[in-house]
Amino acid sequence: VILNHGEVPGLHQKDDLELLHEDLAPFLEGAPPTHDTLLKCYTDRVRDNLHIVLHFSSGSAIFKERVRQFPALVKCCTINVIHNWPEEALRVTASEKLEALQRPKHAAHDRVREKVAAHAAKIHTIVQNLNQNYSAETGRCVVVPPVHFMQF
């Protein structure tokens, strides 16, 4: 309901709004300070200033179920889709993760670390491409987010 209308019905009692009267008075823009105008002013200010962040994996079954249950998720929200990471970003991330393992410093270790990082990035890029092909062929979306890459 909050996504559709910007309010939760029955959340505030009349006494609650009376406490807000002085704070809301400058925002009434000449309207009489009735219960309805105070409620509308308060609701409008909350709707304009409250930002909620929800995180769903767009490829998951639970996301599809929630969209069917709550159409306002699509109608009343801004949806940001996280795209695939470039291979160079994957390589740098893998290299930093491997460096954090705190192995003894040695020139040979650095070369091996860089090769392993490049290989891990290449594998993740191949998986991303295969997922895109699979999605195109079957119409079923499969997502391997970078968080899985960072957990290797």
MDAnalysis code that builds the backbone (N, CA, C; Angstrom):
import MDAnalysis as mda
import numpy as np

u = mda.Universe.empty(456, n_residues=152, atom_resindex=np.repeat(np.arange(152), 3), trajectory=True)
u.add_TopologyAttr("name", ["N", "CA", "C"] * 152)
u.add_TopologyAttr("resid", np.arange(1, 153))
u.add_TopologyAttr("resname", ["VAL", "ILE", "LEU", "ASN", "HIS", "GLY", "GLU", "VAL", "PRO", "GLY", "LEU", "HIS", "GLN", "LYS", "ASP", "ASP", "LEU", "GLU", "LEU", "LEU", "HIS", "GLU", "ASP", "LEU", "ALA", "PRO", "PHE", "LEU", "GLU", "GLY", "ALA", "PRO", "PRO", "THR", "HIS", "ASP", "THR", "LEU", "LEU", "LYS", "CYS", "TYR", "THR", "ASP", "ARG", "VAL", "ARG", "ASP", "ASN", "LEU", "HIS", "ILE", "VAL", "LEU", "HIS", "PHE", "SER", "SER", "GLY", "SER", "ALA", "ILE", "PHE", "LYS", "GLU", "ARG", "VAL", "ARG", "GLN", "PHE", "PRO", "ALA", "LEU", "VAL", "LYS", "CYS", "CYS", "THR", "ILE", "ASN", "VAL", "ILE", "HIS", "ASN", "TRP", "PRO", "GLU", "GLU", "ALA", "LEU", "ARG", "VAL", "THR", "ALA", "SER", "GLU", "LYS", "LEU", "GLU", "ALA", "LEU", "GLN", "ARG", "PRO", "LYS", "HIS", "ALA", "ALA", "HIS", "ASP", "ARG", "VAL", "ARG", "GLU", "LYS", "VAL", "ALA", "ALA", "HIS", "ALA", "ALA", "LYS", "ILE", "HIS", "THR", "ILE", "VAL", "GLN", "ASN", "LEU", "ASN", "GLN", "ASN", "TYR", "SER", "ALA", "GLU", "THR", "GLY", "ARG", "CYS", "VAL", "VAL", "VAL", "PRO", "PRO", "VAL", "HIS", "PHE", "MET", "GLN", "PHE"])
u.atoms.positions = np.array([
    [0.823, -1.189, 0.000],
    [0.000, 0.000, 0.000],
    [0.870, 1.257, 0.000],
    [1.999, 1.202, 0.729],
    [2.854, 2.395, 0.792],
    [3.437, 2.746, -0.575],
    [3.701, 1.745, -1.418],
    [4.227, 2.025, -2.751],
    [3.170, 2.658, -3.650],
    [1.925, 2.208, -3.532],
    [0.854, 2.739, -4.369],
    [0.402, 4.130, -3.944],
    [0.227, 4.325, -2.639],
    [-0.410, 5.548, -2.157],
    [0.492, 6.434, -1.307],
    [1.624, 5.916, -0.881],
    [2.532, 6.709, -0.071],
    [2.133, 6.782, 1.386],
    [1.228, 5.942, 1.813],
    [0.804, 5.961, 3.205],
    [0.365, 4.569, 3.644],
    [0.334, 4.386, 4.944],
    [-0.173, 3.150, 5.518],
    [-1.478, 3.506, 6.214],
    [-2.602, 2.963, 5.748],
    [-3.887, 3.328, 6.353],
    [-3.922, 2.999, 7.844],
    [-4.454, 3.956, 8.625],
    [-4.613, 3.749, 10.056],
    [-3.331, 3.850, 10.856],
    [-2.240, 4.287, 10.233],
    [-0.958, 4.367, 10.929],
    [-0.977, 5.464, 11.993],
    [-1.599, 6.603, 11.684],
    [-1.617, 7.754, 12.598],
    [-3.021, 8.000, 13.128],
    [-3.091, 8.239, 14.410],
    [-4.339, 8.635, 15.042],
    [-4.462, 10.154, 14.956],
    [-5.651, 10.673, 15.213],
    [-5.883, 12.112, 15.156],
    [-4.964, 12.849, 16.135],
    [-4.725, 12.250, 17.295],
    [-3.842, 12.875, 18.297],
    [-2.421, 13.039, 17.758],
    [-1.955, 12.057, 16.980],
    [-0.607, 12.132, 16.411],
    [-0.469, 13.335, 15.492],
    [-1.484, 13.559, 14.668],
    [-1.420, 14.687, 13.730],
    [-1.522, 16.020, 14.451],
    [-2.232, 16.054, 15.568],
    [-2.320, 17.300, 16.332],
    [-0.946, 17.695, 16.859],
    [-0.138, 16.711, 17.220],
    [1.223, 16.995, 17.672],
    [2.085, 17.558, 16.534],
    [1.782, 17.159, 15.315],
    [2.542, 17.631, 14.157],
    [2.051, 18.975, 13.614],
    [0.914, 19.471, 14.127],
    [0.277, 20.667, 13.573],
    [1.244, 21.836, 13.449],
    [1.989, 22.134, 14.513],
    [2.900, 23.284, 14.481],
    [4.008, 23.081, 13.452],
    [4.507, 21.856, 13.363],
    [5.580, 21.589, 12.400],
    [5.091, 21.646, 10.963],
    [3.840, 21.261, 10.740],
    [3.298, 21.226, 9.382],
    [2.700, 22.550, 8.926],
    [2.372, 23.438, 9.860],
    [1.691, 24.694, 9.524],
    [2.377, 25.476, 8.407],
    [3.708, 25.623, 8.414],
    [4.333, 26.391, 7.329],
    [4.187, 25.740, 5.949],
    [3.843, 24.469, 5.915],
    [3.768, 23.759, 4.642],
    [2.348, 23.627, 4.116],
    [1.363, 24.155, 4.841],
    [-0.031, 24.022, 4.421],
    [-0.384, 24.947, 3.267],
    [0.441, 25.934, 2.964],
    [0.253, 26.841, 1.832],
    [-1.125, 27.478, 1.830],
    [-1.545, 27.991, 2.979],
    [-2.805, 28.726, 3.071],
    [-4.033, 27.864, 3.250],
    [-3.897, 26.559, 3.194],
    [-5.053, 25.673, 3.396],
    [-5.416, 25.663, 4.880],
    [-6.691, 25.496, 5.194],
    [-7.090, 25.455, 6.600],
    [-6.499, 24.223, 7.296],
    [-6.094, 24.365, 8.546],
    [-5.450, 23.247, 9.250],
    [-6.447, 22.198, 9.771],
    [-7.142, 21.564, 8.860],
    [-8.084, 20.504, 9.247],
    [-7.348, 19.167, 9.313],
    [-8.017, 18.186, 9.848],
    [-7.425, 16.840, 9.937],
    [-7.015, 16.339, 8.548],
    [-7.893, 16.530, 7.567],
    [-7.614, 16.030, 6.215],
    [-6.446, 16.768, 5.554],
    [-6.386, 18.091, 5.720],
    [-5.287, 18.832, 5.088],
    [-3.960, 18.521, 5.772],
    [-3.981, 18.353, 7.106],
    [-2.755, 17.975, 7.816],
    [-2.275, 16.599, 7.364],
    [-3.198, 15.657, 7.247],
    [-2.842, 14.311, 6.817],
    [-2.291, 14.324, 5.393],
    [-2.939, 15.089, 4.499],
    [-2.465, 15.168, 3.120],
    [-1.084, 15.823, 3.058],
    [-0.887, 16.893, 3.807],
    [0.410, 17.577, 3.826],
    [1.500, 16.634, 4.338],
    [1.216, 15.943, 5.420],
    [2.184, 15.016, 6.005],
    [2.501, 13.884, 5.025],
    [1.470, 13.298, 4.445],
    [1.652, 12.194, 3.498],
    [2.448, 12.644, 2.276],
    [2.129, 13.818, 1.759],
    [2.865, 14.339, 0.594],
    [4.347, 14.547, 0.917],
    [4.633, 15.074, 2.103],
    [6.037, 15.310, 2.482],
    [6.780, 13.988, 2.678],
    [6.122, 13.016, 3.280],
    [6.760, 11.711, 3.451],
    [7.005, 11.077, 2.093],
    [6.010, 11.112, 1.202],
    [6.142, 10.521, -0.131],
    [7.285, 11.169, -0.906],
    [7.437, 12.487, -0.763],
    [8.497, 13.191, -1.496],
    [9.885, 12.956, -0.920],
    [9.970, 12.643, 0.365],
    [11.276, 12.582, 1.018],
    [11.714, 11.204, 1.497],
    [10.837, 10.234, 1.495],
    [11.197, 8.899, 1.956],
    [11.668, 8.062, 0.775],
    [12.824, 7.483, 0.911],
    [13.381, 6.635, -0.135],
    [13.639, 5.254, 0.463],
    [13.149, 4.246, -0.198],
    [13.301, 2.871, 0.272],
    [14.067, 2.099, -0.786],
    [15.048, 1.332, -0.351],
    [15.830, 0.523, -1.267],
    [15.497, -0.940, -1.018],
    [15.090, -1.622, -2.071],
    [14.825, -3.049, -2.015],
    [15.829, -3.735, -2.923],
    [16.263, -4.905, -2.540],
    [17.224, -5.631, -3.367],
    [16.667, -7.004, -3.673],
    [16.525, -7.295, -4.947],
    [16.083, -8.602, -5.409],
    [17.021, -9.048, -6.520],
    [17.197, -10.324, -6.646],
    [17.883, -10.856, -7.807],
    [16.832, -10.979, -8.899],
    [17.019, -10.273, -9.993],
    [15.987, -10.222, -11.034],
    [15.747, -11.566, -11.707],
    [16.674, -12.477, -11.571],
    [16.504, -13.788, -12.191],
    [15.866, -14.815, -11.272],
    [15.599, -14.439, -10.037],
    [15.096, -15.417, -9.076],
    [13.581, -15.598, -9.178],
    [13.140, -16.768, -8.786],
    [11.708, -17.069, -8.789],
    [10.982, -16.207, -7.765],
    [11.618, -15.902, -6.652],
    [10.967, -15.102, -5.610],
    [10.676, -13.687, -6.116],
    [11.577, -13.138, -6.938],
    [11.333, -11.807, -7.503],
    [10.096, -11.834, -8.393],
    [10.005, -12.840, -9.244],
    [8.847, -12.942, -10.138],
    [7.553, -13.101, -9.337],
    [7.630, -13.862, -8.261],
    [6.456, -14.051, -7.410],
    [6.057, -12.736, -6.745],
    [7.029, -11.997, -6.232],
    [6.732, -10.708, -5.579],
    [6.143, -9.699, -6.566],
    [6.634, -9.694, -7.788],
    [6.096, -8.766, -8.792],
    [4.633, -9.107, -9.092],
    [4.326, -10.406, -9.139],
    [2.923, -10.797, -9.360],
    [2.059, -10.407, -8.164],
    [2.568, -10.566, -6.956],
    [1.807, -10.245, -5.754],
    [1.674, -8.739, -5.544],
    [2.731, -7.993, -5.886],
    [2.773, -6.563, -5.614],
    [3.157, -5.814, -6.885],
    [2.199, -5.571, -7.781],
    [2.513, -4.908, -9.055],
    [3.133, -3.517, -8.884],
    [2.959, -2.897, -7.735],
    [3.549, -1.578, -7.509],
    [5.069, -1.635, -7.521],
    [5.649, -2.806, -7.325],
    [7.105, -2.930, -7.415],
    [7.605, -2.506, -8.790],
    [6.793, -2.747, -9.810],
    [7.177, -2.372, -11.170],
    [6.580, -1.014, -11.533],
    [5.335, -0.775, -11.154],
    [4.648, 0.453, -11.548],
    [5.141, 1.700, -10.826],
    [5.512, 1.560, -9.563],
    [5.800, 2.735, -8.740],
    [7.247, 2.834, -8.261],
    [8.125, 2.015, -8.794],
    [9.522, 2.011, -8.340],
    [10.469, 2.223, -9.509],
    [11.630, 2.709, -9.188],
    [12.707, 2.774, -10.159],
    [13.498, 1.482, -10.030],
    [13.688, 0.792, -11.118],
    [14.397, -0.478, -11.087],
    [15.751, -0.292, -11.746],
    [16.791, -0.594, -11.007],
    [18.150, -0.546, -11.533],
    [18.617, -1.976, -11.753],
    [19.028, -2.271, -12.950],
    [19.540, -3.600, -13.267],
    [21.058, -3.505, -13.289],
    [21.686, -4.389, -12.542],
    [23.141, -4.405, -12.498],
    [23.632, -5.264, -13.665],
    [24.467, -4.680, -14.485],
    [24.973, -5.372, -15.661],
    [26.238, -6.167, -15.338],
    [26.645, -6.971, -16.292],
    [27.860, -7.768, -16.135],
    [29.074, -6.861, -15.956],
    [30.011, -7.320, -15.146],
    [31.255, -6.590, -14.953],
    [32.170, -6.826, -16.135],
    [32.946, -5.820, -16.519],
    [33.950, -6.043, -17.561],
    [35.038, -6.996, -17.036],
    [35.654, -7.710, -17.951],
    [36.661, -8.699, -17.566],
    [37.821, -8.071, -16.794],
    [38.205, -6.859, -17.157],
    [39.313, -6.192, -16.454],
    [38.956, -5.945, -14.985],
    [37.724, -5.521, -14.717],
    [37.295, -5.300, -13.322],
    [37.294, -6.612, -12.547],
    [36.870, -7.683, -13.192],
    [36.899, -9.002, -12.548],
    [38.337, -9.409, -12.222],
    [39.246, -9.162, -13.156],
    [40.642, -9.542, -12.953],
    [41.254, -8.769, -11.782],
    [41.010, -7.466, -11.741],
    [41.557, -6.644, -10.652],
    [40.978, -7.090, -9.307],
    [39.685, -7.348, -9.264],
    [39.045, -7.800, -8.025],
    [39.632, -9.132, -7.571],
    [39.789, -10.059, -8.495],
    [40.359, -11.365, -8.147],
    [41.791, -11.209, -7.646],
    [42.559, -10.364, -8.277],
    [43.945, -10.152, -7.864],
    [44.004, -9.591, -6.447],
    [43.133, -8.631, -6.146],
    [43.102, -8.046, -4.800],
    [42.680, -9.081, -3.759],
    [41.693, -9.907, -4.108],
    [41.251, -10.963, -3.179],
    [42.383, -11.948, -2.916],
    [43.087, -12.332, -3.969],
    [44.193, -13.281, -3.800],
    [45.339, -12.662, -3.010],
    [45.591, -11.389, -3.219],
    [46.660, -10.713, -2.488],
    [46.328, -10.643, -0.994],
    [45.036, -10.539, -0.680],
    [44.598, -10.447, 0.717],
    [44.788, -11.754, 1.480],
    [45.120, -12.832, 0.779],
    [45.330, -14.116, 1.450],
    [46.595, -14.104, 2.313],
    [47.427, -13.099, 2.126],
    [48.645, -12.886, 2.906],
    [49.600, -14.078, 2.860],
    [49.880, -14.488, 1.658],
    [50.902, -15.508, 1.440],
    [52.263, -14.822, 1.514],
    [53.321, -15.563, 1.719],
    [54.655, -14.936, 1.736],
    [54.917, -14.219, 0.407],
    [55.497, -13.032, 0.485],
    [55.779, -12.232, -0.713],
    [56.956, -12.845, -1.475],
    [56.700, -13.068, -2.744],
    [57.748, -13.631, -3.604],
    [57.352, -13.269, -5.028],
    [58.317, -12.953, -5.873],
    [58.030, -12.544, -7.254],
    [57.256, -13.627, -7.997],
    [57.596, -14.878, -7.763],
    [56.889, -15.969, -8.438],
    [55.436, -16.030, -7.992],
    [55.181, -15.760, -6.720],
    [53.803, -15.754, -6.214],
    [52.979, -14.670, -6.894],
    [53.607, -13.507, -7.114],
    [52.892, -12.409, -7.775],
    [52.500, -12.795, -9.201],
    [53.414, -13.449, -9.910],
    [53.105, -13.870, -11.291],
    [51.983, -14.906, -11.290],
    [52.058, -15.848, -10.369],
    [51.013, -16.880, -10.291],
    [49.676, -16.243, -9.920],
    [49.708, -15.314, -8.958],
    [48.469, -14.631, -8.542],
    [47.812, -13.937, -9.728],
    [48.605, -13.230, -10.534],
    [48.059, -12.516, -11.685],
    [47.483, -13.482, -12.718],
    [48.134, -14.615, -12.916],
    [47.627, -15.604, -13.876],
    [46.339, -16.242, -13.367],
    [46.283, -16.545, -12.083],
    [45.062, -17.127, -11.508],
    [43.922, -16.112, -11.572],
    [44.220, -14.854, -11.281],
    [43.197, -13.802, -11.338],
    [42.655, -13.646, -12.762],
    [43.545, -13.637, -13.737],
    [43.124, -13.521, -15.141],
    [42.281, -14.728, -15.550],
    [42.671, -15.907, -15.093],
    [41.925, -17.128, -15.417],
    [40.535, -17.092, -14.776],
    [40.449, -16.669, -13.514],
    [39.149, -16.581, -12.829],
    [38.232, -15.588, -13.537],
    [38.795, -14.456, -13.955],
    [37.997, -13.449, -14.674],
    [37.500, -14.008, -16.005],
    [38.364, -14.722, -16.712],
    [37.994, -15.311, -18.007],
    [36.871, -16.333, -17.824],
    [36.982, -17.179, -16.800],
    [35.942, -18.180, -16.545],
    [34.601, -17.497, -16.260],
    [34.611, -16.454, -15.423],
    [33.358, -15.757, -15.098],
    [32.765, -15.111, -16.354],
    [33.605, -14.540, -17.202],
    [33.125, -13.935, -18.453],
    [32.518, -15.003, -19.365],
    [33.149, -16.157, -19.446],
    [32.611, -17.257, -20.262],
    [31.251, -17.689, -19.728],
    [31.126, -17.803, -18.415],
    [29.845, -18.190, -17.800],
    [28.777, -17.143, -18.103],
    [29.125, -15.867, -18.025],
    [28.169, -14.806, -18.358],
    [27.694, -14.946, -19.806],
    [28.615, -15.195, -20.722],
    [28.253, -15.348, -22.136],
    [27.385, -16.579, -22.360],
    [27.720, -17.676, -21.706],
    [26.898, -18.887, -21.821],
    [25.497, -18.655, -21.269],
    [25.395, -17.911, -20.181],
    [24.082, -17.595, -19.619],
    [23.249, -16.755, -20.586],
    [23.880, -15.808, -21.250],
    [23.164, -14.996, -22.236],
    [22.672, -15.860, -23.393],
    [23.516, -16.771, -23.871],
    [23.104, -17.682, -24.945],
    [21.949, -18.566, -24.487],
    [22.057, -19.101, -23.273],
    [21.005, -19.951, -22.727],
    [19.688, -19.175, -22.621],
    [19.769, -17.940, -22.144],
    [18.569, -17.109, -22.018],
    [17.938, -16.845, -23.383],
    [18.772, -16.582, -24.385],
    [18.266, -16.316, -25.733],
    [17.593, -17.554, -26.330],
    [18.171, -18.725, -26.069],
    [17.633, -19.966, -26.633],
    [16.379, -20.456, -25.925],
    [16.345, -20.317, -24.602],
    [15.242, -20.911, -23.832],
    [14.240, -19.905, -23.307],
    [14.619, -18.628, -23.275],
    [13.733, -17.624, -22.701],
    [13.786, -17.605, -21.178],
    [14.655, -18.423, -20.599],
    [14.812, -18.471, -19.146],
    [16.073, -17.708, -18.765],
    [15.920, -16.778, -17.861],
    [17.037, -15.935, -17.462],
    [17.834, -16.608, -16.345],
    [19.126, -16.681, -16.533],
    [20.033, -17.194, -15.518],
    [21.038, -16.091, -15.221],
    [21.194, -15.758, -13.950],
    [22.086, -14.677, -13.570],
    [23.158, -15.224, -12.634],
    [24.407, -14.900, -12.930],
    [25.515, -15.221, -12.028],
    [26.102, -13.870, -11.618],
    [25.649, -13.347, -10.491],
    [26.093, -12.009, -10.097],
    [27.552, -11.991, -9.679],
    [28.175, -10.813, -9.750],
    [29.578, -10.701, -9.368],
    [29.855, -11.135, -7.925],
    [28.838, -11.093, -7.066],
    [29.067, -11.515, -5.677],
    [29.511, -12.982, -5.647],
    [29.018, -13.806, -6.555],
    [29.468, -15.203, -6.618],
    [30.924, -15.271, -7.077],
    [31.287, -14.399, -7.975],
    [32.672, -14.348, -8.434],
    [33.598, -13.982, -7.271],
    [33.168, -13.033, -6.454],
    [34.018, -12.560, -5.362],
    [34.107, -13.584, -4.234],
    [33.251, -14.571, -4.216],
    [33.286, -15.583, -3.166],
    [34.168, -16.765, -3.532],
    [34.748, -16.756, -4.751],
    [35.563, -17.903, -5.146],
    [36.693, -17.979, -4.182],
])
